[in-house]
């Protein structure tokens, strides 16, 4: 079997060469002696049986939309008022293999006064956030709310996971404590 990429409406064969296979992949149609693709997909040619089909490509994963709850990792805090987040996926199950960037501004960290975004999140923290922009990337994020915030963090000294103790996170190895904007869904 040989494969090529086909676009909708593209002629992939003539009826004298191949018959369209419609049982497994009904994504072809015949018109005036030519066979056309009805979707974006891979053309499958079986030269022994003389049949042709189109297997559709997987649909592109949708990018985050306003009000989507997303999971991400803080990758940088370039200024006291801004954190850069790599969005890993949405709560509805979409996972991103390419980099999707989110921005967390200090005004979207907490209802109370925060002097630096570094008081709420640190580099390497995994967060649960909500998209508040209608376009992007980069997407504007918020962690205001009880269920939003840091869901997993690691000790900056020994890299052990931090465990929640009330409003603080503590390293069981070093016995150091850290303050973050912790989600009610914190993992440990």
C-alpha positions as CSV (number, residue, x, y, z in Angstrom):
1,X,0.0,0.0,0.0
2,X,1.3,3.5,-0.9
3,X,0.1,6.6,0.9
4,X,-0.1,10.3,0.0
5,X,-1.8,13.3,1.5
6,X,-5.2,14.3,0.0
7,X,-7.3,17.4,0.5
8,X,-11.1,17.5,0.2
9,X,-12.2,17.7,-3.4
10,X,-8.8,16.5,-4.7
11,X,-8.8,13.9,-7.4
12,X,-6.9,10.8,-6.2
13,X,-7.6,8.3,-9.0
14,X,-9.7,7.4,-12.0
15,X,-12.3,4.6,-12.0
16,X,-10.3,2.6,-14.6
17,X,-7.4,2.2,-12.2
18,X,-9.0,1.8,-8.8
19,X,-12.4,1.1,-7.1
20,X,-13.2,3.2,-4.1
21,X,-13.2,1.3,-0.8
22,X,-16.2,2.5,1.2
23,X,-16.5,-0.1,3.9
24,X,-13.7,0.9,6.3
25,X,-13.1,4.5,5.1
26,X,-16.1,6.0,3.4
27,X,-14.3,9.2,2.6
28,X,-14.2,9.1,-1.2
29,X,-16.7,9.8,-3.9
30,X,-16.9,9.1,-7.6
31,X,-17.8,11.7,-10.1
32,X,-17.6,11.4,-13.9
33,X,-15.1,8.6,-13.8
34,X,-12.8,10.2,-11.2
35,X,-12.4,9.3,-7.5
36,X,-12.1,12.3,-5.1
37,X,-11.3,12.6,-1.4
38,X,-13.9,14.1,0.8
39,X,-11.6,14.8,3.8
40,X,-8.0,15.7,4.6
41,X,-6.3,12.4,5.0
42,X,-3.9,9.8,3.8
43,X,-4.6,8.1,0.5
44,X,-4.4,4.3,0.8
45,X,-3.8,2.4,-2.4
46,X,-4.0,-1.4,-2.5
47,X,-2.3,-2.3,-5.8
48,X,-3.1,-6.0,-5.5
49,X,-6.8,-5.5,-5.0
50,X,-7.0,-2.3,-7.0
51,X,-8.9,-0.4,-4.3
52,X,-8.3,3.1,-3.0
53,X,-9.4,4.8,0.2
54,X,-8.7,7.9,2.3
55,X,-8.0,7.6,6.0
56,X,-8.8,10.9,7.7
57,X,-6.1,12.7,9.7
58,X,-6.7,13.1,13.4
59,X,-8.5,16.3,14.1
60,X,-6.3,19.1,15.5
61,X,-6.7,19.6,19.2
62,X,-8.5,22.7,20.0
63,X,-6.6,25.5,21.7
64,X,-7.8,26.8,25.1
65,X,-10.9,29.0,25.1
66,X,-12.1,31.7,27.5
67,X,-13.2,30.1,30.8
68,X,-11.4,26.8,30.2
69,X,-9.7,25.3,33.3
70,X,-6.2,24.4,32.3
71,X,-3.2,22.7,33.9
72,X,0.3,24.1,33.4
73,X,3.8,24.5,34.8
74,X,5.4,27.8,35.7
75,X,8.5,28.1,33.5
76,X,9.6,31.6,34.3
77,X,9.0,34.6,36.6
78,X,10.8,37.4,34.6
79,X,9.2,40.2,36.6
80,X,7.7,40.6,40.1
81,X,4.3,41.0,38.5
82,X,4.3,38.3,35.8
83,X,4.7,34.5,35.6
84,X,5.0,32.5,32.3
85,X,3.1,29.2,32.3
86,X,3.5,26.3,29.8
87,X,-0.1,25.1,29.4
88,X,0.0,21.3,29.4
89,X,-3.7,20.5,28.9
90,X,-7.3,21.3,29.8
91,X,-9.5,19.8,32.4
92,X,-11.7,18.4,29.7
93,X,-8.9,16.1,28.6
94,X,-7.1,17.9,25.8
95,X,-3.3,17.5,26.1
96,X,-0.9,19.8,24.2
97,X,2.3,18.3,22.8
98,X,3.5,21.6,21.5
99,X,4.1,24.6,23.7
100,X,1.0,26.7,24.5
101,X,1.9,29.7,26.6
102,X,-0.1,31.4,29.4
103,X,0.6,34.6,31.3
104,X,-0.3,35.0,35.0
105,X,-0.3,38.6,36.0
106,X,-0.1,39.6,39.7
107,X,-3.6,41.0,39.6
108,X,-4.9,37.5,38.8
109,X,-3.2,35.7,41.7
110,X,-5.3,36.5,44.7
111,X,-8.2,38.7,46.0
112,X,-5.9,40.0,48.7
113,X,-2.8,42.2,48.2
114,X,0.3,40.4,46.9
115,X,3.6,42.2,46.5
116,X,5.1,39.8,44.1
117,X,3.8,36.9,41.9
118,X,6.7,35.0,43.4
119,X,4.7,34.8,46.7
120,X,2.0,32.8,45.0
121,X,3.9,30.6,42.4
122,X,7.5,29.6,41.8
123,X,9.3,28.2,38.8
124,X,8.5,24.5,38.4
125,X,5.2,24.6,40.2
126,X,2.2,22.9,38.6
127,X,-0.9,25.0,38.6
128,X,-4.6,24.7,37.9
129,X,-5.7,28.0,36.3
130,X,-8.6,29.5,34.3
131,X,-8.2,31.1,30.9
132,X,-9.6,34.7,31.0
133,X,-8.6,36.0,27.6
134,X,-10.7,35.6,24.5
135,X,-7.7,35.2,22.2
136,X,-4.2,34.0,22.3
137,X,-1.6,32.6,22.5
138,X,-0.3,33.8,24.9
139,X,-3.4,33.2,27.0
140,X,-4.2,35.3,30.1
141,X,-4.7,33.1,33.2
142,X,-6.1,33.6,36.6
143,X,-5.6,31.5,39.8
144,X,-8.1,33.5,41.8
145,X,-10.6,31.1,43.5
146,X,-10.6,28.3,45.9
147,X,-10.0,25.4,43.4
148,X,-7.3,27.3,41.4
149,X,-3.6,27.7,42.3
150,X,-0.7,25.5,42.9
151,X,-1.5,21.8,42.7
152,X,2.0,20.4,43.0
153,X,5.3,21.9,44.0
154,X,8.8,20.8,44.8
155,X,11.4,21.8,47.3
156,X,14.0,24.2,45.8
157,X,16.7,22.7,48.0
158,X,16.3,18.9,47.7
159,X,13.7,18.7,45.0
160,X,11.3,16.5,47.0
161,X,7.6,17.1,46.6
162,X,6.1,19.6,49.1
163,X,3.2,18.5,51.3
164,X,0.4,20.7,52.3
165,X,0.1,21.7,56.0
166,X,-2.8,24.2,56.3
167,X,-1.9,27.3,54.3
168,X,1.8,26.3,53.9
169,X,3.8,23.7,52.0
170,X,6.5,21.8,53.8
171,X,9.4,19.6,52.6
172,X,9.5,16.4,54.7
173,X,13.2,16.0,53.9
174,X,14.5,19.5,54.7
175,X,11.7,20.6,57.1
176,X,11.5,23.9,55.2
177,X,8.1,25.6,54.7
178,X,6.9,27.7,51.8
179,X,4.0,29.9,51.1
180,X,2.1,29.6,47.9
181,X,-1.4,30.3,46.5
182,X,-2.5,26.6,47.1
183,X,-5.4,25.1,45.3
184,X,-8.0,23.1,47.3
185,X,-7.1,20.3,45.0
186,X,-3.4,20.2,45.9
187,X,-2.2,16.6,45.3
188,X,-0.2,15.9,48.5
